Amino acid sequence: MARVQAAVDAFAGRGTFDVHVHPYQLYPQLKRGVAAGVDRGAFYDDIARGRRPDETDDDRAARRRSIGDAYARDGLPGPTFAGRLGSSFDAQRLVWYAKLRGCEAACAGAALRAAHAAGRCLSDEATLLDVAVEAGLDRADAAAFLASDRGCSDVAARIRSYYDHGIWTTPVVVFDNKFPLFGAVDASAVRDAVEQLLDIGEVDAAMPAAHSSQTT
């Protein structure tokens, strides 16, 4: 998100841009409503072993350090492998709600910091309420929202639509609702994509994808 915003800011004089955060669940197997979540480090280790059975512990640690370095280059903390990990569904709902209140980006950023920097569980209501307050939302109003079913059907439908379109990893940046850029591409690639969109109205489909920023 930081790279997209920086690219948009670089071309602010050439057009008007709206940046939105779309709901997505990278780990749908984590059940909603389980406040305690699971052990973050053990969960990531199990997934990493399944995806990369030949990877040594040293190689895994080096790969994770490279992801941390990428976060740091964007001025972001984390990711951490300590703490708890839970379903992000209600966090996605909270961002949906924050969009209606004009603080979508602030809420998404607060949720990412809570999860990836502090290792807090996004299926825990106390964590979500702290995220809401950090984003500028009223705590009581956020609690009432989370206790309701508002946003559930819309968020679930959007998540399903991305699965149906073959998106199984993050990040993905979609320009003009038509042109996806997959993977943790560097800042120059994001700027190139924005410039192409401004110059010719589309983004070159041959632009290289990069590795996922998944912490596993």
Buried (B, 14 or more C-beta within 10 A) or exposed (E): BBBBEBBBEBBEEEEEBEEEBBBBBBBBEBEBEBEEBBBBBEBBBEBBEEEEEEBEEEEBEEBBEEBBEBBEEEEBEBBBBEBBBBBBBBBBBBBBBBBEBEBBBBBBBBBBBBBBBBBBBBBBBEBBBBBBEBBEBEEEEBBEBBEEEBBBEEBBEBBEEBEEEEBEBBBBBBBEEEBBBBBBBEBEBBBBBBBBBEEEEEBEEEBEEBBBBBBB
